[in-house]
Amino acid sequence: MVDWNLPVIGAAKLIEVLREQDNTPRFVVYGDAGGDTARLAMQAGAAGFVARSGEVAGLLDTCAEVAAGKMVFPFIDMREMQQDPIHSLSRKERAMLEALAKGLSNRDLSKDLGISTNTVKFHLSNIYEKLSVKNRAQAIAYYYSSQYAGGSR
């Protein structure tokens, strides 16, 4: 369990970093009931959300359900999560898309990100799929159009 308002790095960053490790733990986020916290926790990769204002029994039940392999969240309008595919990209994929938009080649991306060119190709394929584009030029165009349409993300 992790508090959404975790000092220094925040829960979203912690979850994102730990999800890239082998044997990733499943997270239950503990936070304020109002606002977008539950949706943001889900987007970050948490497996459950519990409101601070809830009963202790609810917290324990949620932790048990998550430990059993379930996802436990209050109602979240999934249409909001699906509106901007940029939000579906992982931290590495977003960094790669930004670097790609600067005109870097696969070899340059590989060097800059410290990964193999095959891993670059794998990530690019995932980015293309998530953004519903077919190639790097379309991905770059999508990136710049999203920057201008909604400001910096």
Secondary structure, DSSP 8 states (H G I E B T S, - for coil): -EETT-TTTHHHHHHHHHHTSTT----EEEE-SSTTHHHHHHHHT-SEEEETTS-HHHHHHHHHHHHTT--B-----HHHHHS-GGGGS-HHHHHHHHHHHTT--HHHHHHHHT--HHHHHHHHHHHHHHHT-SSHHHHHHHHHHHHHHH---
